[in-house]
Amino acid sequence: MAEVATITTPHVAGHKDMANAIRALSMDAVEKAKSGHPGMPMGMADVATVLFRQFLKFDAANPDWPDRDRFVLSAGHGSMLLYSLLHLTGYPGMERGEIENFRQLGSATAGHPEYGHAPGIETTTGPLGQGLANAVGMAIAERCLNARHGDAICNHYTYALVGDGCLMEGISHEAISLAGHLRLAKLIVLFDDNHISIDGPTNLSVSDNQLERFQASGWDTRSVDGHDPEAVAEAIATAQASSRPSLIACRTIIGYGAPNKQGQSSTHGSPLGADEIAGARDAIGWAHPPFVVPDDVLAAWREVGARGRQAFQAWSAEADRLDANVRASLGDPIDAGVAASITEAVATIKSTFAEEQPKLATRQSSQKVLEKLLPLVPGLIGGSADLTGSNGTKTADSKPITAEDFSGNYIHYGVREHGMAAAMNGLALHGGVVPYGGTFLIFTDYCRPSIRLSALMGQRVIYVMTHDSIGLGEDGPTHQPVEHLAALRAIPNLQVFRPADAIECAECWELALKSTDRPSVLALTRQGLPTLRADDAANKSANGAYILRQPEGARDVTLLATGSEVSIAVEAAALLAKEGIAAAVVSMPSWELFRAAPEAYRNDVLGPAPRIAVEAAVNTGWHEWIGDQGVFIGMAGFGASAPYQQLYEQFGITVGAIVDAARKSLHNA
Ligand SMILES: Cc1ncc(C[n+]2csc(CCOP(=O)(O)OP(=O)(O)O)c2C)c(N)n1
């Protein structure tokens, strides 16, 4: 009998195995962590596999490649989808141990993707809708850098994966509306159209026609079976060729593969359980133990991870031809040279202010500072949520960014404060640009979820927030912030600046621009303020607080104030001096920086004398500086509609009130 030769050809993993690897890792990691969201990763595994395998321009070994496509997981609860992809494609910092330690202290695999925890996590997501709006900012940055440097240096797509939740959030409207208006053709949104959210089927709460909604905002849209790889691939290819931003609604089954639970909200946010996982292994044909990806499947994924290597190398060769500083600016446009020119320009404008002693609202001095800085920082991209004139965010060098021309540096965000703040996060995250944007301080409430994320991600985003108190006058209490400074100061890693005059305003701008790892809010006045300093040498705001007026001899009382109330305190100190009461005035443009100053310096500034704080806002937080015995002069409720001088009288934030309080504190001492 002739011998039969058996030839074994190595099994080459295909789409199904590769997608199943995502499913298995996701359900196993959630099971081990005893918490997490298996449904979305299992449902979107096919779509993500098609995207990464055939379209996404990236090189896992070079995750910081400035011209990589961006992949934003807006539906951040499905974090295991992203972690699986990063692990499988071979990103550094996402080894198997990280997957096994999903959601554990110190792992890169936090419950929701956190920027900075591992390469490849492009933004922090979890608060639904934010990622979509970040993606809009990234896509704007991409077009701006393309206009400046050309296709060889910047020409990439931004993909955002969103769920029903992202699209129900109000911020999605602002984001898609802005993207449609700017015709961000390289923005492609993959919608996990699974008809399920936490409470159950989405028809419990929503009946929007998402395709028509996006179309109405100027997008291209199509709907595909999200479990048909060819259909998904065709849709992405078509979207790439479109001259508009694209939505691809991918009809999927949440928890795909789980025999009893798929298609139900029970797969959304809980471990599937051992039996269901065993059943899912059978159903999808995955016989491997937890966290084990067979060599052929891993090899196929690693090939995907290296697919972009040549493109990366070609790009690097192009980038190396750029001037060294232009090359560096693709990451951070404020290098040592630009930083030095900022210092110099700020020094010059401060000495002009010191000499001319102008009476300017800080929103006006901010604009004057910007006039000098804008030409120096090529990546500075400004904007306003339809309050350009009021915010002073535009200068003679500002040029609008439009759908036809991205060579400008100014975004008319429209009345979309939340979308603006989230887009600014995306701009900053993209790299190569430094965003600033304005609205009224009161509307930080409308931006707050994104401001919080700027701080959490440590992004240099500059919020130019004007009309910062009852000092705005006649627009009344709906527009007068009272609790906002306190609310912003409560956000960790956020710098809140409230400059007292033009000189401090210039100093605060310098500090904000040079803070590479945190956002800043500049709280600026509508009303005119006197220039209080004649000295312009050091950046005194850098210490957060400093003695602005030092009386002769020992202090009897210390007046602490910020912004527009500093000049009131200065007047009061002058009157007190006539009575023989020695009052020091401390200006406190930034509590955060003052907190970080050396203790001896802080003690010296605050001094042992009784303290009186003055700020046209609520007292929350002030006791840190004035102690239990200190007096606070400010707001205890909402403002009112009237000329601002009358409001300061009405609410008792006056020179007279400070003088009285000082006398009393001496009496009590
Ligand atoms: C702003 C915000 N609100 C609420 C939540 C809590 N949450 C997380 S996922 C989710 C439901 C999302 O549904 P969908 O996008 O359809 O996700 P799927 O169930 O398909 O995974 C909710 C309400 C959140 N993360 N962010």
The ligand as an SDF file (V2000), in Angstrom:
LIG
                    3D

 26 27  0  0  0  0  0  0  0  0999 V2000
  -22.1740   61.6910   29.6290 C   0  0  0  0  0  0  0  0  0  0  0  0
  -22.4080   60.2730   30.0340 C   0  0  0  0  0  0  0  0  0  0  0  0
  -23.6230   59.9300   30.5020 N   0  0  0  0  0  0  0  0  0  0  0  0
  -23.8540   58.6740   30.9150 C   0  0  0  0  0  0  0  0  0  0  0  0
  -22.8740   57.7330   30.8910 C   0  0  0  0  0  0  0  0  0  0  0  0
  -23.1220   56.3260   31.4140 C   0  0  0  0  0  0  0  0  0  0  0  0
  -23.2300   55.4160   30.2710 N   0  0  0  0  0  0  0  0  0  0  0  0
  -22.1970   54.7200   29.8380 C   0  0  0  0  0  0  0  0  0  0  0  0
  -22.5220   53.7940   28.4940 S   0  0  0  0  0  0  0  0  0  0  0  0
  -24.1320   54.3070   28.4950 C   0  0  0  0  0  0  0  0  0  0  0  0
  -25.0910   53.7980   27.4580 C   0  0  0  0  0  0  0  0  0  0  0  0
  -24.5310   53.9790   26.1200 C   0  0  0  0  0  0  0  0  0  0  0  0
  -25.2620   53.3040   25.1840 O   0  0  0  0  0  0  0  0  0  0  0  0
  -24.6070   52.9590   23.7910 P   0  0  0  0  0  0  0  0  0  0  0  0
  -23.7970   54.0910   23.3360 O   0  0  0  0  0  0  0  0  0  0  0  0
  -25.6710   52.4860   22.9030 O   0  0  0  0  0  0  0  0  0  0  0  0
  -23.5950   51.8250   24.1550 O   0  0  0  0  0  0  0  0  0  0  0  0
  -23.7930   50.2500   23.9940 P   0  0  0  0  0  0  0  0  0  0  0  0
  -24.8500   49.8500   24.9730 O   0  0  0  0  0  0  0  0  0  0  0  0
  -24.1960   50.0070   22.6090 O   0  0  0  0  0  0  0  0  0  0  0  0
  -22.4490   49.7170   24.3480 O   0  0  0  0  0  0  0  0  0  0  0  0
  -24.3710   55.1900   29.5280 C   0  0  0  0  0  0  0  0  0  0  0  0
  -25.6700   55.8210   29.8170 C   0  0  0  0  0  0  0  0  0  0  0  0
  -21.6250   58.1420   30.3870 C   0  0  0  0  0  0  0  0  0  0  0  0
  -20.5990   57.3130   30.3250 N   0  0  0  0  0  0  0  0  0  0  0  0
  -21.4350   59.3980   29.9400 N   0  0  0  0  0  0  0  0  0  0  0  0
  1  2  1  0
  2  3  1  0
  2 26  2  0
  3  4  2  0
  4  5  1  0
  5  6  1  0
  5 24  2  0
  6  7  1  0
  7  8  2  0
  7 22  1  0
  8  9  1  0
  9 10  1  0
 10 11  1  0
 10 22  2  0
 11 12  1  0
 12 13  1  0
 13 14  1  0
 14 15  2  0
 14 16  1  0
 14 17  1  0
 17 18  1  0
 18 19  2  0
 18 20  1  0
 18 21  1  0
 22 23  1  0
 24 25  1  0
 24 26  1  0
M  CHG  1   7   1
M  END
$$$$
